Amino acid sequence: MTKVIGKVSATESSPSTIDEFYFWTDKKQILSPFDIVKVEHESKSITYGVIEEIFHVTDAPSHFTSYISSDFGDVDEEAGNMNRLGMNYVRVRVSCNTKDIYTPVLDGQKVSLCNEEDIRNALGLSEKDVQNPLVCGYLQMYQGDASIKVKVVLNSHFLLGPDGAHINISGISGLAAKTSYSMFLLRAIQEKFRTENNETCAFVFFNVKGRDLMAIDEPNDELDEKEMKIYEDLGIPAKPFSNVMYFYPYSKDKVAANVQSYANPEDVKEQTKGNRAKKYKFVYENCLEKLDLLLANEDDSSGTLESCVNYIINGQPPFNNVDKWSTLVEKIDDCTKTQARGGNTNEIQVTSWRKFKRCVSKAIKNDVFGTNLNDSTGEIDLADEIANNLNNGQVMVIDIARLDENTQSFVFGSVARAIYDMKLGSERDNIPDKIILFVDELNKYASNDVPKNSPILKQLLDIAERGRSLGIILFSVEQFRSAIHDRVKGNCATAAYGRTNAIEVSKSDYRYIPKTYQNMMTRLSPGEYIISNPALRSLVNIRFPRPSYKQYPNG
């Protein structure tokens, strides 16, 4: 028997409707937004609802009356000759009815707290509702003796396809713990595919902050007993990722272990020695079809830069025998000269070639653009590695944290294109059914400010709109959801909202979220998220433990 905490109150100004109702409760009863309550309804059915707002009211008609009642403003506790009658009343959003009866609940009906089974039924989390279960965290419902902890298990088909795909995770830096929640979900997914053997899945992560993801196959020795117990209750082993390979950008600096990374050179050497790390490079002969990615951050509304790229790709003179980056720059330089000064003449204007040269020369200065690949030192081409070696259960972690913004864009674009091309046309018979692409700082590639002609934006739009059917799943993360391209976030079936600021929640992206929940978003704690998913009957406030892999204090 669950505790009765009040009765439905339907008044002339606040009637019950098919979507919401109100109930009064004792002013000492502690309730919170997102708590679930139940009411007995017609035909012995039960209506469940989620608390949206809590009000306190007394019989004082005005604040002036309250002031007078306290002996004209005496703040002493003993002051006043009148005890005001007071109570709380609560607004509840209806989530479901056990017999699909959606007439308004009636005045005077008892309102009760819920047990664990009730909560699952209210949110669509019962065993009959959830097929293909995937653990996404847990709910902490009620306070005091009535407190309940409920595991949240979603239908993975609404996150990983085919019914819905992609997740967008937002929140301010640091306090929202965006990467931590992403990795918690991804670790749960790896465990699911490892144990069920129904489908195959591979993972591609980009490390964009310090050493953040450069030790995800090493255990987190700082987890305490309480956190270990949470993992046990959720049914997920508190273990790091398995089958991980790290990819570092090449550098000529031998002191830094020939990589551009915030990782300790000794750690890189140890990973390389254990066949857990490789260095990646881009040589010209493998990148001819990807030259447009060098211009991803350039506004080319007139299409002049695109014309230069197409001219080179088609092997028009003088680019027909180019085989390395330095030669490319030399030939572009020839095109920047007028005919009178001995330059090459073609249908593209000299001024366009000059702009193209500035963009390309700036982009390929990095050591990662090399002349050849040295197999003996573990140097690889990322596109080839994905096309030939990305297998079931594998986690590729690609470090781009220390690269400049243009080079980061080139690396990301190359990888996204390689995954897309492999899914579309590879002849391999062991391509994973699902490939999950995790990208942090999505605003760099798919914000409203990115040039509309950006090839990386076009690639992301393709993945967002067609990835579900191809088995390419996007896990995207950014600070401000409102800054992201509508077609990218609009195609994400699941949204996770972490702590953010008042300015952000005032944007149109949050207008469907009740005001109380919006305000809660400005004070969520690390380890807390508000989740929206098609399989859920309401927004839920979930919690999750710290990652089970090694973390560095400052990333």
C-alpha positions as CSV (number, residue, x, y, z in Angstrom):
1,M,0.0,0.0,0.0
2,T,1.5,3.3,-1.1
3,K,1.2,6.5,1.0
4,V,-1.8,8.8,0.3
5,I,-0.5,12.4,0.3
6,G,-3.5,14.4,-0.8
7,K,-6.7,14.7,-2.9
8,V,-7.4,16.1,-6.4
9,S,-8.6,19.7,-6.3
10,A,-10.6,20.9,-9.4
11,T,-11.6,24.5,-9.1
12,E,-13.3,27.0,-11.4
13,S,-9.9,28.7,-12.2
14,S,-7.8,25.5,-12.2
15,P,-9.9,22.6,-13.5
16,S,-8.7,19.1,-14.2
17,T,-8.1,18.4,-17.9
18,I,-7.1,15.4,-19.9
19,D,-3.4,16.7,-19.7
20,E,-3.1,17.9,-16.2
21,F,-4.7,18.1,-12.7
22,Y,-4.0,19.7,-9.3
23,F,-4.1,18.2,-5.8
24,W,-3.7,19.7,-2.4
25,T,-1.2,18.2,0.1
26,D,0.2,18.9,3.6
27,K,2.7,21.8,3.6
28,K,5.2,19.6,5.4
29,Q,5.1,16.9,2.6
30,I,8.4,17.1,0.7
31,L,7.9,16.6,-3.0
32,S,10.0,17.6,-6.0
33,P,9.6,18.2,-9.8
34,F,9.8,14.9,-11.7
35,D,8.3,13.0,-8.8
36,I,5.5,10.7,-10.0
37,V,2.1,10.3,-8.3
38,K,-1.0,8.2,-9.1
39,V,-4.8,8.6,-8.8
40,E,-7.5,6.0,-9.0
41,H,-9.8,6.7,-12.0
42,E,-12.8,5.4,-13.9
43,S,-13.2,1.6,-14.5
44,K,-10.7,0.8,-11.8
45,S,-7.9,2.3,-13.8
46,I,-5.0,4.3,-12.5
47,T,-3.8,7.7,-13.9
48,Y,-0.1,8.5,-13.4
49,G,1.3,12.0,-13.5
50,V,4.6,13.8,-13.2
51,I,4.9,16.8,-10.8
52,E,5.6,20.0,-12.7
53,E,5.1,22.8,-10.1
54,I,4.4,23.1,-6.3
55,F,2.6,26.1,-4.8
56,H,2.1,27.2,-1.2
57,V,-0.9,29.2,-0.3
58,T,-2.5,30.6,2.9
59,D,-5.9,32.2,3.7
60,A,-4.3,35.6,3.6
61,P,-5.9,37.6,0.7
62,S,-2.7,39.8,0.3
63,H,0.9,40.2,1.4
64,F,-0.3,43.2,3.4
65,T,-2.6,41.0,5.4
66,S,0.4,38.7,6.3
67,Y,2.4,41.8,7.4
68,I,-0.4,42.9,9.7
69,S,-0.8,39.4,11.1
70,S,2.8,39.5,12.2
71,D,2.1,42.4,14.6
72,F,2.7,44.9,11.8
73,G,6.1,43.6,10.7
74,D,7.6,42.1,13.8
75,V,10.0,39.4,12.7
76,D,10.2,37.7,16.1
77,E,9.0,34.1,15.9
78,E,6.5,34.6,18.7
79,A,5.0,37.8,17.2
80,G,1.6,37.8,15.7
81,N,-1.8,36.9,17.1
82,M,-3.1,34.8,14.2
83,N,-2.1,31.4,12.9
84,R,-2.7,31.4,9.1
85,L,-4.2,28.3,7.5
86,G,-1.9,27.1,4.8
87,M,-1.4,24.2,2.5
88,N,0.6,23.2,-0.6
89,Y,-1.1,22.5,-3.9
90,V,0.6,20.8,-6.9
91,R,0.3,20.9,-10.6
92,V,0.7,17.5,-12.3
93,R,1.2,16.6,-16.0
94,V,-0.6,13.4,-16.9
95,S,1.7,10.7,-18.3
96,C,-0.6,7.8,-18.9
97,N,-3.6,5.8,-17.8
98,T,-3.5,2.0,-17.3
99,K,-6.7,1.5,-19.4
100,D,-6.1,4.5,-21.8
101,I,-9.0,6.5,-20.2
102,Y,-8.0,10.1,-20.6
103,T,-11.1,11.9,-19.2
104,P,-10.1,14.4,-16.4
105,V,-9.5,12.9,-13.0
106,L,-12.2,13.8,-10.6
107,D,-12.2,16.2,-7.7
108,G,-11.7,14.6,-4.3
109,Q,-9.9,11.5,-5.6
110,K,-7.0,10.3,-3.4
111,V,-3.4,11.0,-4.7
112,S,-0.7,8.6,-3.7
113,L,3.1,8.1,-4.0
114,C,4.2,5.3,-6.3
115,N,6.2,2.1,-5.8
116,E,8.9,1.0,-8.2
117,E,6.5,-0.9,-10.5
118,D,4.2,2.1,-10.7
119,I,7.1,4.3,-11.7
120,R,8.0,2.0,-14.5
121,N,4.5,1.9,-15.7
122,A,4.1,5.6,-15.6
123,L,7.2,6.2,-17.7
124,G,6.9,3.3,-20.1
125,L,9.8,1.5,-18.5
126,S,8.1,-1.8,-17.6
127,E,9.3,-5.1,-19.1
128,K,6.4,-5.3,-21.5
129,D,7.1,-1.7,-22.7
130,V,10.9,-2.0,-23.1
131,Q,12.2,-4.3,-25.8
132,N,16.0,-4.5,-26.5
133,P,16.9,-2.9,-23.1
134,L,19.8,-0.5,-22.7
135,V,20.7,1.0,-19.3
136,C,20.8,4.8,-19.3
137,G,21.1,5.6,-15.6
138,Y,18.8,5.6,-12.7
139,L,16.0,7.8,-11.1
140,Q,16.1,9.0,-7.5
141,M,12.4,9.4,-6.6
142,Y,11.0,11.0,-3.4
143,Q,12.9,11.8,-0.2
144,G,13.2,10.4,3.3
145,D,11.6,7.0,4.1
146,A,9.7,7.0,0.8
147,S,12.9,7.3,-1.3
148,I,13.1,4.9,-4.3
149,K,15.9,4.3,-6.7
150,V,14.8,3.0,-10.1
151,K,17.0,1.7,-13.0
152,V,16.2,3.5,-16.3
153,V,16.3,1.0,-19.2
154,L,15.4,2.3,-22.6
155,N,14.6,0.5,-25.8
156,S,17.9,0.7,-27.7
157,H,16.2,0.7,-31.0
158,F,15.1,4.3,-30.3
159,L,18.7,5.3,-29.7
160,L,20.7,3.1,-32.1
161,G,18.1,2.4,-34.7
162,P,16.1,1.3,-36.6
163,D,13.2,3.1,-34.8
164,G,15.1,6.2,-33.9
165,A,18.8,7.2,-33.8
166,H,21.4,9.6,-32.6
167,I,21.7,11.5,-29.3
168,N,22.5,15.1,-28.7
169,I,24.0,16.0,-25.3
170,S,24.3,19.6,-24.1
171,G,25.4,21.6,-21.1
172,I,28.0,24.1,-19.9
173,S,31.6,23.1,-19.7
174,G,32.7,21.2,-16.6
175,L,29.6,21.3,-14.5
176,A,27.4,19.4,-16.9
177,A,29.7,16.3,-17.2
178,K,28.8,15.8,-20.9
179,T,31.7,13.5,-21.7
180,S,31.2,11.5,-18.6
181,Y,27.5,10.8,-19.4
182,S,28.4,10.0,-23.1
183,M,31.0,7.5,-22.0
184,F,28.7,5.9,-19.4
185,L,26.1,5.3,-22.2
186,L,28.8,4.1,-24.7
187,R,30.3,1.7,-22.1
188,A,26.8,0.3,-21.5
189,I,26.3,-0.1,-25.3
190,Q,29.7,-1.9,-25.6
191,E,28.7,-4.3,-22.8
192,K,25.2,-4.9,-24.4
193,F,26.7,-5.8,-27.7
194,R,29.4,-7.9,-26.1
195,T,26.9,-10.0,-24.2
196,E,24.0,-10.3,-26.5
197,N,25.7,-11.2,-29.8
198,N,22.7,-10.2,-31.9
199,E,24.4,-7.4,-33.9
200,T,27.9,-6.1,-34.2
201,C,29.0,-2.6,-33.2
202,A,32.2,-0.5,-33.4
203,F,33.1,2.9,-31.9
204,V,35.0,5.9,-33.1
205,F,35.7,8.6,-30.5
206,F,37.4,12.0,-31.0
207,N,39.5,13.2,-28.1
208,V,39.3,17.0,-28.1
209,K,40.3,18.0,-24.5
210,G,43.7,17.3,-23.1
211,R,44.1,13.6,-22.2
212,D,40.4,13.2,-21.5
213,L,39.9,9.9,-23.5
214,M,43.4,8.7,-23.8
215,A,43.2,6.1,-21.1
216,I,39.7,4.7,-21.4
217,D,41.0,1.1,-21.3
218,E,42.5,1.6,-17.9
219,P,40.4,1.2,-14.7
220,N,39.3,4.1,-12.5
221,D,40.9,3.3,-9.1
222,E,39.1,6.3,-7.5
223,L,35.6,4.8,-7.6
224,D,34.3,4.3,-4.0
225,E,32.1,1.6,-2.7
226,K,28.9,3.6,-3.2
227,E,29.7,4.1,-6.9
228,M,30.7,0.5,-7.3
229,K,27.3,-0.5,-5.8
230,I,25.5,1.8,-8.3
231,Y,27.2,0.0,-11.2
232,E,26.3,-3.4,-9.6
233,D,22.6,-2.3,-9.2
234,L,22.6,-1.1,-12.9
235,G,24.0,-4.4,-14.1
236,I,27.0,-2.9,-15.7
237,P,30.5,-4.1,-14.8
238,A,32.6,-1.2,-13.4
239,K,35.3,-1.9,-15.9
240,P,37.0,0.3,-18.5
241,F,36.4,0.0,-22.3
242,S,37.9,-3.1,-24.0
243,N,39.6,-3.6,-27.4
244,V,40.8,0.1,-27.6
245,M,43.2,1.5,-30.2
246,Y,44.6,5.0,-29.8
247,F,45.5,7.1,-32.8
248,Y,47.9,10.1,-32.4
249,P,48.7,12.8,-34.9
250,Y,52.2,12.5,-36.2
251,S,54.9,14.9,-35.2
252,K,58.6,15.3,-36.1
253,D,59.4,16.0,-32.5
254,K,61.2,12.8,-31.2
255,V,61.1,14.2,-27.6
256,A,57.3,14.0,-27.7
257,A,57.4,10.4,-29.0
258,N,56.7,11.7,-32.5
259,V,53.1,12.7,-31.7
260,Q,51.2,15.9,-31.2
261,S,49.3,15.2,-28.0
262,Y,48.8,16.2,-24.4
263,A,49.5,12.6,-23.4
264,N,52.7,11.8,-21.5
265,P,55.3,10.7,-24.1
266,E,56.1,7.7,-21.9
267,D,52.5,6.6,-21.9
268,V,52.4,6.9,-25.7
269,K,55.5,4.7,-26.0
270,E,54.0,2.2,-23.6
271,Q,50.7,2.1,-25.6
272,T,52.7,1.7,-28.9
273,K,54.8,-1.0,-27.5
274,G,51.7,-2.9,-26.4
275,N,50.2,-2.5,-29.9
276,R,47.5,-0.2,-28.5
277,A,48.5,3.0,-30.3
278,K,49.4,4.2,-33.8
279,K,50.3,7.5,-35.5
280,Y,48.3,8.9,-38.3
281,K,49.4,10.9,-41.3
282,F,47.9,12.3,-44.4
283,V,49.9,11.9,-47.6
284,Y,48.8,13.6,-50.8
285,E,48.1,10.6,-52.9
286,N,45.5,9.4,-50.4
287,C,43.9,12.8,-49.9
288,L,43.3,14.1,-53.4
289,E,39.6,13.5,-53.1
290,K,39.5,15.2,-49.7
291,L,41.0,18.5,-50.6
292,D,37.7,20.2,-50.0
293,L,38.0,19.4,-46.3
294,L,41.0,21.8,-46.1
295,L,38.5,24.6,-46.8
296,A,35.8,23.5,-44.4
297,N,36.0,26.7,-42.3
298,E,36.2,29.1,-45.3
299,D,33.2,30.9,-46.6
300,D,32.9,30.2,-50.3
301,S,29.5,31.6,-51.2
302,S,30.7,32.3,-54.8
303,G,32.1,28.8,-55.3
304,T,35.6,30.0,-56.4
305,L,37.5,27.8,-54.0
306,E,35.3,24.8,-54.9
307,S,36.3,25.5,-58.6
308,C,40.0,25.3,-57.7
309,V,39.5,22.0,-55.8
310,N,37.6,20.5,-58.8
311,Y,40.3,21.7,-61.2
312,I,43.0,19.9,-59.2
313,I,41.0,16.7,-58.6
314,N,40.3,16.4,-62.3
315,G,44.1,16.5,-63.0
316,Q,44.1,19.6,-65.1
317,P,47.6,21.0,-66.0
318,P,49.7,21.8,-64.1
319,F,48.3,19.4,-61.4
320,N,48.4,16.2,-63.5
321,N,51.6,14.9,-62.0
322,V,51.4,16.2,-58.4
323,D,52.3,13.5,-55.8
324,K,53.1,15.4,-52.6
325,W,51.9,18.4,-50.7
326,S,55.0,20.6,-51.4
327,T,54.5,20.1,-55.1
328,L,50.9,21.0,-54.8
329,V,51.7,24.4,-53.3
330,E,54.3,25.0,-56.0
331,K,51.8,24.4,-58.7
332,I,49.2,26.5,-57.0
333,D,51.8,29.3,-56.8
334,D,52.3,29.1,-60.6
335,C,48.6,29.7,-61.0
336,T,48.7,32.8,-58.9
337,K,51.0,34.5,-61.3
338,T,49.7,36.4,-64.4
339,Q,50.7,35.2,-67.8
340,A,53.0,38.2,-68.2
341,R,55.0,36.9,-65.2
342,G,55.3,33.4,-66.5
343,G,52.2,31.9,-64.7
344,N,50.0,29.1,-65.8
345,T,46.8,30.3,-67.5
346,N,43.4,28.6,-67.1
347,E,39.7,29.5,-66.8
348,I,39.9,30.3,-63.1
349,Q,40.9,33.8,-62.2
350,V,44.3,34.6,-60.6
351,T,42.7,36.2,-57.6
352,S,40.8,33.0,-56.9
353,W,44.0,31.0,-57.0
354,R,45.7,33.4,-54.6
355,K,42.9,33.0,-52.1
356,F,43.1,29.3,-52.5
357,K,46.8,29.3,-52.0
358,R,46.5,31.2,-48.7
359,C,43.9,28.7,-47.4
360,V,45.8,25.6,-48.4
361,S,49.3,26.8,-47.4
362,K,47.9,27.6,-43.9
363,A,46.1,24.3,-43.6
364,I,49.0,21.9,-44.5
365,K,51.7,23.4,-42.4
366,N,51.1,20.8,-39.7
367,D,53.4,17.8,-39.5
368,V,50.4,15.5,-39.9
369,F,50.5,16.3,-43.6
370,G,53.5,14.1,-44.6
371,T,55.2,12.8,-47.8
372,N,55.0,9.1,-47.0
373,L,53.9,6.5,-44.4
374,N,56.5,4.5,-42.5
375,D,54.9,1.2,-41.6
376,S,57.8,0.2,-39.3
377,T,57.0,3.1,-36.9
378,G,53.3,2.5,-36.9
379,E,52.2,5.3,-39.2
380,I,48.8,4.8,-40.8
381,D,46.2,6.5,-43.0
382,L,43.0,6.9,-41.0
383,A,40.7,6.3,-43.9
384,D,42.5,3.0,-44.8
385,E,42.5,1.9,-41.2
386,I,38.7,2.4,-41.0
387,A,38.0,0.8,-44.3
388,N,40.1,-2.3,-43.6
389,N,40.5,-2.7,-39.8
390,L,37.4,-1.3,-38.0
391,N,35.8,-4.5,-36.7
392,N,33.2,-5.6,-34.2
393,G,33.8,-4.4,-30.6
394,Q,36.7,-2.2,-31.5
395,V,37.0,1.3,-30.1
396,M,39.1,3.8,-32.1
397,V,40.1,6.9,-30.1
398,I,41.5,9.6,-32.4
399,D,43.4,12.3,-30.6
400,I,43.0,15.8,-32.1
401,A,43.2,17.9,-29.0
402,R,46.6,19.5,-29.8
403,L,45.9,20.2,-33.5
404,D,44.8,23.6,-34.8
405,E,41.2,24.1,-35.7
406,N,41.7,23.7,-39.5
407,T,43.6,20.4,-39.0
408,Q,41.0,19.2,-36.5
409,S,38.3,19.8,-39.1
410,F,40.2,17.9,-41.8
411,V,40.8,14.9,-39.5
412,F,37.1,14.8,-38.4
413,G,35.9,15.2,-42.0
414,S,38.2,12.5,-43.3
415,V,37.0,10.0,-40.7
416,A,33.3,10.8,-41.1
417,R,33.6,10.5,-44.8
418,A,35.6,7.2,-44.5
419,I,32.9,5.7,-42.3
420,Y,30.1,6.9,-44.6
421,D,31.9,5.5,-47.7
422,M,32.6,2.2,-46.1
423,K,28.9,1.8,-45.1
424,L,27.8,2.7,-48.6
425,G,30.1,0.8,-50.8
426,S,32.7,-1.4,-49.1
427,E,32.9,-5.0,-50.3
428,R,34.0,-6.2,-46.8
429,D,31.7,-8.9,-45.4
430,N,32.5,-8.1,-41.7
431,I,31.6,-4.5,-41.5
432,P,30.0,-3.8,-38.1
433,D,26.2,-3.4,-38.2
434,K,26.5,-0.3,-36.1
435,I,29.2,2.3,-36.1
436,I,28.9,4.9,-33.3
437,L,30.6,8.2,-34.0
438,F,31.3,10.3,-30.9
439,V,32.1,13.9,-31.5
440,D,32.6,16.6,-28.8
441,E,32.4,20.3,-29.5
442,L,29.9,19.8,-32.3
443,N,29.6,23.6,-32.6
444,K,32.9,23.6,-34.6
445,Y,31.4,21.5,-37.4
446,A,27.6,22.0,-37.3
447,S,26.7,25.3,-35.7
448,N,24.5,27.9,-37.2
449,D,27.6,30.0,-38.0
450,V,29.4,27.3,-40.0
451,P,29.5,28.2,-43.7
452,K,26.6,26.6,-45.5
453,N,28.9,25.2,-48.2
454,S,31.1,23.4,-45.6
455,P,31.7,19.8,-46.7
456,I,31.9,18.7,-43.1
457,L,28.4,20.2,-42.4
458,K,27.1,18.4,-45.5
459,Q,28.6,15.2,-44.2
460,L,27.1,15.6,-40.8
461,L,23.7,16.3,-42.3
462,D,23.9,13.1,-44.3
463,I,24.8,11.1,-41.2
464,A,22.0,12.8,-39.2
465,E,19.4,12.2,-41.9
466,R,20.5,8.9,-43.4
467,G,22.7,7.4,-40.8
468,R,19.9,5.5,-39.0
469,S,19.3,3.4,-42.1
470,L,23.0,2.9,-42.7
471,G,23.9,2.0,-39.1
472,I,25.9,5.1,-38.5
473,I,24.9,6.5,-35.1
474,L,25.9,10.1,-34.0
475,F,26.7,10.9,-30.4
476,S,27.1,14.6,-30.5
477,V,28.1,16.9,-27.6
478,E,28.2,20.7,-27.3
479,Q,27.8,23.5,-24.7
480,F,24.8,25.2,-26.2
481,R,22.1,23.3,-28.1
482,S,20.6,26.4,-29.5
483,A,23.7,27.1,-31.5
484,I,23.5,23.8,-33.5
485,H,22.1,23.4,-37.0
486,D,18.4,22.6,-36.8
487,R,18.6,19.6,-39.1
488,V,21.4,17.9,-37.0
489,K,19.7,18.3,-33.6
490,G,16.2,17.7,-35.2
491,N,17.2,14.3,-36.4
492,C,18.5,13.2,-32.9
493,A,15.8,11.0,-31.4
494,T,17.2,11.4,-27.9
495,A,18.2,14.7,-26.2
496,A,20.1,15.0,-22.9
497,Y,20.1,18.3,-21.1
498,G,22.8,19.0,-18.5
499,R,23.4,22.1,-16.5
500,T,23.2,25.3,-18.5
501,N,22.5,29.0,-17.9
502,A,19.4,31.1,-17.9
503,I,20.2,32.8,-21.2
504,E,20.4,29.4,-23.0
505,V,17.1,28.1,-21.6
506,S,15.3,31.2,-22.8
507,K,16.0,30.2,-26.4
508,S,13.4,28.6,-28.6
509,D,14.9,25.1,-28.3
510,Y,13.5,24.9,-24.7
511,R,10.0,26.4,-25.3
512,Y,8.3,23.0,-25.0
513,I,9.9,22.3,-21.6
514,P,7.9,23.4,-18.6
515,K,9.2,26.5,-16.9
516,T,10.0,24.7,-13.7
517,Y,12.2,22.2,-15.5
518,Q,13.9,25.0,-17.4
519,N,14.9,26.6,-14.1
520,M,16.1,23.2,-12.8
521,M,18.4,23.0,-15.7
522,T,20.3,26.0,-14.4
523,R,21.1,24.1,-11.1
524,L,21.5,20.4,-12.1
525,S,24.5,18.7,-10.4
526,P,27.3,16.9,-12.2
527,G,26.0,13.3,-12.7
528,E,22.4,14.6,-13.4
529,Y,20.7,14.9,-16.8
530,I,17.2,15.6,-18.0
531,I,16.4,13.1,-20.9
532,S,13.9,13.2,-23.7
533,N,13.4,10.0,-25.7
534,P,10.4,8.8,-27.9
535,A,10.1,5.7,-25.8
536,L,9.6,7.7,-22.6
537,R,6.2,9.1,-21.7
538,S,7.7,12.1,-20.0
539,L,11.0,13.9,-19.5
540,V,13.0,12.2,-16.8
541,N,15.7,13.4,-14.4
542,I,18.3,10.7,-14.5
543,R,21.5,10.2,-12.5
544,F,24.7,8.2,-13.4
545,P,27.9,7.2,-11.6
546,R,31.4,8.5,-12.5
547,P,33.1,6.8,-15.5
548,S,34.7,3.4,-14.8
549,Y,37.9,4.3,-16.7
550,K,40.9,6.3,-15.7
551,Q,40.4,10.1,-15.6
552,Y,42.9,12.9,-15.4
553,P,42.2,15.8,-13.0
554,N,42.4,18.5,-15.7
555,G,41.5,16.5,-18.7
